[in-house]
Amino acid sequence: LLVLLQTSCDKTDDGQNFSLPPITQTGENTFGCYIDGRLLIPRDGSGSFNLSDRAIRFIIGPGPTSDFTYHEIEVYDFSSEYTGEITIHLIGLDSIGTGEYVINESNCMDNVDSPFSNNIYCRVWDYKDEIYKYYCSFDNSGTININRFNYGIISGTFSCVVVNSIDPTDSIQVTEGRFDINGYTLPYTEFP
C-alpha cells in the first residue's frame, strides 16, 4: 500500500501534490516526466502584459532542407518557485511518423539553434548549489517512442540520460516521460 501511495502522487518543486498523467493517444494535452526524480508537469504562469505564460508550446519549423522539418515540444512549470523546463526536438516526424527515435546530442538550445537531430534538454534547479543547471542529451542517450502522429495529435513516451552542459561528469535521468498533444486544441487548454 505504501508503494502504491508513493507512486500515485508526487510533489512538484513547490511541494504541491500532483501525479503523472496516464499514457493516452487521444489528444488529451497532457505531459509529464521525472527529471532527476522530481516530477515535471506543465503549469501556466501569470505572465505579464495581460498574457499568461503558456505551459506547453508545440512548434513546427524548417530544417536545413525542404524535405525535413523539426517538431518541438517545450514544457514549463511556471507555477513552481524554481521553474522547471524540458524541450523535446524531433527531426523528420512528417516522413517517418510513428516508431522509435534515438535521442542524440543536444547543445541545450531550441528551435533553429538546436542541432539537426532528435534531442532533449532540460533546465532544473540545483538545491545544493542554489542555481539553475542545463542538462543536454548526448548520442544514443535514450529513446522517444512516437505512438500516434496524425490528425494534429502527437503522442508518445520517452526516457534518457542528460549531462550537465558545463560539467560532463554530472548526469541525471529523465524517466517515465509521456505526452499526448493535440495541436488544434492546445492553444485553448489551461494548465493550472
C-alpha positions in Angstrom: 0.0 0.0 0.0 2.8 2.4 0.8 4.4 1.8 -2.6 1.1 2.4 -4.3 0.6 5.7 -2.4 4.1 6.8 -3.1 3.9 6.2 -6.9 0.4 7.5 -7.4 1.1 11.0 -6.1 4.2 13.1 -6.1 5.2 16.6 -5.3 6.4 19.2 -7.7 9.2 21.6 -6.7 6.8 23.8 -4.9 5.5 21.0 -2.7 2.1 20.6 -4.3 0.7 17.1 -4.9 0.4 16.1 -8.5 0.8 12.8 -10.4 1.9 11.8 -13.8 -0.9 11.8 -16.3 -1.9 8.4 -17.8 -0.4 7.3 -21.1 -3.0 8.1 -23.7 -3.2 8.6 -27.5 -6.3 10.7 -27.9 -5.0 14.3 -27.8 -5.7 15.0 -24.1 -3.0 17.7 -24.0 -1.0 16.1 -21.2 2.6 15.8 -20.4 4.7 14.5 -17.5 8.1 13.1 -16.6 10.6 12.8 -13.8 13.8 14.8 -14.1 16.4 13.5 -11.6 13.5 12.0 -9.6 11.4 15.2 -9.5 8.1 15.4 -11.2 7.7 17.9 -14.0 4.2 18.7 -15.3 3.1 21.7 -17.3 1.6 24.6 -15.3 0.8 28.0 -16.7 2.2 31.2 -15.2 0.7 34.6 -14.5 2.8 36.2 -17.2 2.9 39.9 -17.9 1.1 42.5 -20.1 -2.2 40.6 -19.7 -0.8 37.4 -21.3 -0.2 34.2 -19.4 3.0 32.2 -19.6 1.9 29.1 -21.6 3.0 25.8 -20.1 3.2 23.8 -23.4 4.3 25.1 -26.8 4.2 22.8 -29.8 6.4 24.3 -32.6 6.9 23.2 -36.2 9.8 24.8 -38.0 12.0 24.4 -41.1 15.0 22.2 -41.3 18.1 22.7 -43.4 16.5 21.1 -46.4 12.9 21.4 -47.7 12.4 17.6 -47.1 12.7 17.9 -43.3 11.1 20.0 -40.6 11.5 19.9 -36.9 8.8 19.4 -34.4 9.4 20.7 -30.9 7.6 20.2 -27.6 8.5 22.8 -25.0 7.2 22.3 -21.5 7.4 24.6 -18.5 6.2 24.6 -14.9 5.8 28.3 -14.4 3.9 27.8 -11.1 6.8 26.4 -9.1 9.1 28.6 -7.2 12.0 27.3 -9.3 10.6 26.9 -12.8 11.5 23.6 -14.5 11.5 23.1 -18.2 12.2 20.5 -20.8 12.4 20.6 -24.6 12.0 17.6 -27.0 13.3 18.3 -30.5 12.3 15.8 -33.3 13.5 15.6 -36.9 11.7 14.1 -39.8 8.4 13.3 -38.0 6.4 14.1 -41.1 8.2 11.5 -43.2 8.9 8.9 -40.5 5.8 9.0 -38.4 5.3 6.5 -35.6 8.2 4.5 -34.2 11.3 4.7 -32.1 13.5 7.7 -32.3 17.0 7.6 -30.8 17.9 10.6 -28.7 21.2 12.2 -29.8 23.4 15.2 -28.9 21.8 18.5 -27.8 23.5 21.8 -27.4 20.8 22.9 -24.9 19.3 25.2 -27.4 15.9 25.1 -29.1 14.2 25.9 -32.4 16.6 26.6 -35.3 19.5 26.9 -32.9 19.2 23.2 -31.9 21.3 20.6 -33.7 19.6 18.9 -36.6 19.0 15.7 -34.5 16.4 14.2 -32.2 17.4 15.6 -28.8 16.3 16.6 -25.4 17.5 19.2 -23.0 16.1 20.5 -19.6 16.7 23.2 -17.1 16.5 22.3 -13.4 17.1 24.0 -10.1 20.0 22.5 -8.1 19.1 22.9 -4.5 22.6 22.1 -3.3 24.3 24.8 -5.4 21.2 27.1 -5.5 21.5 27.7 -9.2 19.8 26.6 -12.4 21.6 24.0 -14.4 21.1 22.9 -18.0 21.3 19.3 -19.0 21.7 18.1 -22.6 21.2 14.7 -24.3 24.2 13.1 -26.0 24.4 10.5 -28.8 22.4 7.4 -28.1 21.3 8.6 -24.6 17.7 7.3 -24.8 14.6 6.9 -26.9 11.4 8.7 -27.8 8.6 6.4 -28.9 6.0 8.1 -31.1 2.8 6.0 -30.7 0.5 8.3 -32.7 1.1 11.1 -35.2 -2.0 12.1 -37.2 -4.9 14.5 -37.3 -3.0 17.1 -35.3 -2.2 14.6 -32.4 1.2 13.6 -31.3 1.5 11.0 -28.5 4.5 9.2 -27.1 6.8 8.2 -24.3 10.5 8.9 -23.6 13.4 8.4 -21.3 17.0 9.4 -21.4 20.2 10.4 -19.6 21.3 14.0 -19.9 24.6 15.6 -18.9 25.3 19.0 -17.3 26.2 21.5 -20.1 29.2 22.7 -18.1 30.3 19.6 -16.2 30.0 16.4 -18.4 30.7 14.2 -15.3 27.4 15.4 -13.8 24.5 13.4 -15.3 20.8 12.9 -14.4 18.0 10.7 -15.7 14.7 11.7 -17.4 12.3 8.9 -16.7 8.6 7.8 -17.3 8.1 10.6 -19.8 4.8 10.7 -21.7 2.9 13.3 -23.8 -0.4 13.4 -25.7 -0.8 16.7 -27.5 -3.5 17.9 -29.9 -2.1 20.8 -31.9 -5.6 22.1 -32.7 -6.8 22.4 -29.1 -3.5 23.1 -27.3 -3.8 26.9 -27.6 -7.2 26.8 -25.7 -6.0 24.4 -22.9 -5.3 25.7 -19.5 -2.7 24.1 -17.2 -3.4 25.2 -13.7 
